[in-house]
């Protein structure tokens, strides 16, 4: 079977699902009509950026498995200017509701990244400066970036996922999608290649040891 793999630039205020909602929120159905594909992971309604979709159920399971820590990179616009100590906190891990996040990569961007304007635009507080961070995580907990920046005193105003591993948005605009290239498909399968060996190793460790008898 020839599977489909898509990269979609999810706009702000769009749900990462195809099924309709009672409150009438916009869903993926308004943008993508490819049969059988579903999101690999998700982005919150108020987040933007790269969403991977596929009809390859095995790959979906592998990429979403908590033990499979592939990198996801985000640009986050935050209130106030984080100092080096705050960036170190993000890198070392932040404690949120009793859980300490895994080590991450966090850098302060020198300039605002070139992004399409958000609709509706961000509501700024006139007396509060903002900054852009680049964060690379290897875990995908609910609203993790927002909770991490808020925990150290820098609330996130805008959040855009720009890459998953070596898969990038490229020239896509919000609401646009494209098929993965042949090289990207190969990379995606290589990215998940270690899952089978990890799964086998975990099963072997979980098996009860059989003691031999020499009666």
C-alpha positions as CSV (number, residue, x, y, z in Angstrom):
1,X,0.0,0.0,0.0
2,X,1.3,3.4,-1.0
3,X,0.8,5.6,2.1
4,X,0.2,9.4,2.0
5,X,2.3,11.8,4.1
6,X,1.4,15.5,4.3
7,X,2.8,18.6,5.9
8,X,0.1,21.2,6.8
9,X,0.6,24.8,8.0
10,X,-2.1,24.9,10.7
11,X,-3.5,28.4,11.2
12,X,-4.4,29.9,14.5
13,X,-7.9,28.9,15.8
14,X,-8.1,25.7,13.9
15,X,-8.6,22.3,15.7
16,X,-6.3,19.4,14.9
17,X,-9.1,17.1,13.9
18,X,-11.5,16.4,11.0
19,X,-14.7,15.8,12.9
20,X,-17.1,18.6,13.3
21,X,-17.7,20.2,16.8
22,X,-20.8,21.4,18.4
23,X,-19.4,24.9,19.0
24,X,-18.6,25.3,15.3
25,X,-14.8,25.7,15.5
26,X,-12.9,25.4,12.3
27,X,-11.3,22.0,11.7
28,X,-8.9,20.4,9.3
29,X,-11.8,19.5,7.1
30,X,-11.9,23.1,5.8
31,X,-8.4,22.7,4.4
32,X,-7.6,19.1,3.6
33,X,-9.7,16.7,1.5
34,X,-7.3,13.8,1.2
35,X,-9.2,10.6,2.3
36,X,-7.9,8.5,5.2
37,X,-5.2,10.8,6.6
38,X,-5.1,11.8,10.2
39,X,-2.9,14.1,12.3
40,X,0.3,12.6,13.7
41,X,0.2,14.2,17.1
42,X,-1.6,17.5,17.5
43,X,-1.3,21.3,17.9
44,X,-3.5,23.2,20.2
45,X,-6.2,25.4,18.7
46,X,-4.3,28.6,19.7
47,X,-1.0,27.3,18.3
48,X,0.2,27.5,14.6
49,X,2.6,25.7,12.3
50,X,3.7,22.3,11.2
51,X,1.2,19.5,11.5
52,X,2.1,16.1,10.0
53,X,-0.7,13.9,8.6
54,X,-0.7,10.4,7.3
55,X,-2.8,7.3,6.7
56,X,0.1,5.2,7.9
57,X,-1.2,3.9,11.3
58,X,2.1,2.2,12.2
59,X,4.1,5.4,11.7
60,X,1.5,7.4,13.6
61,X,1.9,5.1,16.6
62,X,5.6,5.2,16.5
63,X,5.9,9.0,16.2
64,X,3.4,9.5,19.1
65,X,4.9,6.9,21.4
66,X,6.3,8.7,24.6
67,X,9.5,6.7,24.5
68,X,10.3,7.9,21.0
69,X,11.8,11.3,21.6
70,X,12.2,13.0,18.2
71,X,12.9,16.7,18.2
72,X,10.2,19.3,17.7
73,X,11.2,23.0,17.2
74,X,9.0,26.0,18.1
75,X,9.2,29.7,17.9
76,X,7.6,31.3,20.9
77,X,6.8,35.0,21.3
78,X,6.9,35.7,25.0
79,X,6.3,38.7,27.3
80,X,9.4,40.4,28.6
81,X,13.0,39.6,27.7
82,X,14.4,36.3,29.1
83,X,17.8,36.6,30.7
84,X,20.5,33.9,30.4
85,X,19.5,32.3,33.8
86,X,16.0,31.8,32.5
87,X,17.2,30.2,29.3
88,X,19.3,27.8,31.4
89,X,16.2,26.9,33.3
90,X,14.4,26.0,30.1
91,X,17.4,23.9,28.9
92,X,17.8,22.0,32.2
93,X,14.1,21.3,32.7
94,X,11.2,23.1,34.4
95,X,9.0,21.6,37.1
96,X,5.3,21.8,36.1
97,X,2.6,20.3,38.4
98,X,5.1,18.0,40.0
99,X,6.8,16.8,36.7
100,X,10.2,18.1,35.6
101,X,10.4,18.4,31.8
102,X,13.2,16.8,29.9
103,X,16.3,18.9,29.0
104,X,15.5,21.1,26.0
105,X,17.4,23.5,23.7
106,X,16.4,27.2,24.2
107,X,17.9,30.3,22.5
108,X,16.9,33.9,22.4
109,X,16.4,35.0,18.7
110,X,18.2,38.2,17.8
111,X,15.3,39.4,15.7
112,X,11.6,38.6,15.1
113,X,11.4,35.6,12.7
114,X,9.7,36.1,9.3
115,X,6.3,34.7,9.8
116,X,2.9,35.4,8.2
117,X,0.8,37.7,10.4
118,X,-1.6,36.0,12.7
119,X,-5.3,36.4,12.3
120,X,-6.5,37.8,14.7
121,X,-3.3,39.7,15.7
122,X,-1.7,39.3,19.1
123,X,-2.9,41.7,21.8
124,X,0.1,43.4,23.3
125,X,0.5,45.2,26.6
126,X,2.0,48.5,25.6
127,X,4.4,48.8,28.5
128,X,5.6,45.2,28.3
129,X,8.3,44.3,25.8
130,X,8.3,40.9,24.0
131,X,10.9,38.5,22.7
132,X,11.1,35.5,20.5
133,X,12.6,32.2,21.7
134,X,13.5,29.1,19.7
135,X,12.8,25.9,21.7
136,X,13.5,22.3,20.7
137,X,11.8,19.7,22.8
138,X,11.9,15.9,22.7
139,X,8.6,15.2,24.4
140,X,5.1,16.4,23.6
141,X,3.1,17.0,26.8
142,X,-0.1,19.0,26.7
143,X,0.6,22.7,26.3
144,X,4.2,22.1,27.3
145,X,5.9,25.1,25.8
146,X,3.3,27.5,27.2
147,X,3.5,26.0,30.6
148,X,7.3,26.0,30.6
149,X,7.6,29.7,29.7
150,X,4.9,30.7,32.1
151,X,6.5,28.7,34.9
152,X,9.6,30.9,34.7
153,X,7.7,34.1,34.3
154,X,7.5,34.7,30.5
155,X,4.0,33.9,29.3
156,X,3.8,32.8,25.6
157,X,1.8,35.1,23.4
158,X,2.2,33.3,20.1
159,X,3.5,29.8,19.4
160,X,4.5,28.3,16.0
161,X,5.9,24.9,15.4
162,X,8.5,25.2,12.6
163,X,9.9,21.7,12.3
164,X,9.7,18.1,13.4
165,X,13.2,16.7,13.0
166,X,14.3,17.7,9.5
167,X,10.8,18.2,8.3
168,X,10.2,22.0,7.8
169,X,7.3,24.2,6.8
170,X,9.4,25.7,3.9
171,X,7.4,28.2,1.9
172,X,4.0,27.0,3.0
173,X,1.5,29.7,4.1
174,X,-1.2,29.2,6.8
175,X,-3.9,26.8,5.5
176,X,-1.6,25.3,2.8
177,X,-0.3,21.7,2.7
178,X,2.0,19.6,0.5
179,X,3.1,16.0,0.1
180,X,6.4,14.9,1.6
181,X,9.2,14.6,-0.9
182,X,10.8,11.2,-1.5
183,X,13.8,12.2,0.6
184,X,11.5,13.4,3.4
185,X,9.6,10.1,3.4
186,X,12.9,8.2,3.6
187,X,14.0,10.4,6.5
188,X,10.7,9.9,8.3
189,X,11.0,6.2,8.2
190,X,14.7,6.4,9.3
191,X,13.5,8.6,12.2
192,X,11.2,5.9,13.5
193,X,13.6,3.0,12.7
194,X,14.8,2.6,16.2
195,X,11.3,2.1,17.5
196,X,11.2,-1.7,16.7
197,X,14.5,-2.4,18.4
198,X,13.4,-0.3,21.4
199,X,10.1,-2.2,21.6
200,X,11.8,-5.6,21.3
201,X,14.3,-4.7,24.1
202,X,11.5,-3.5,26.4
203,X,9.6,-6.8,25.8
204,X,12.6,-8.9,26.5
205,X,13.3,-7.0,29.7
206,X,9.7,-7.5,30.8
207,X,9.7,-11.3,30.3
208,X,10.1,-13.4,33.4
209,X,13.4,-15.2,33.7
210,X,13.2,-19.0,33.5
211,X,15.4,-20.7,35.9
212,X,16.8,-24.0,34.8
213,X,16.6,-27.0,37.1
214,X,19.2,-29.7,37.3
215,X,17.4,-32.4,39.3
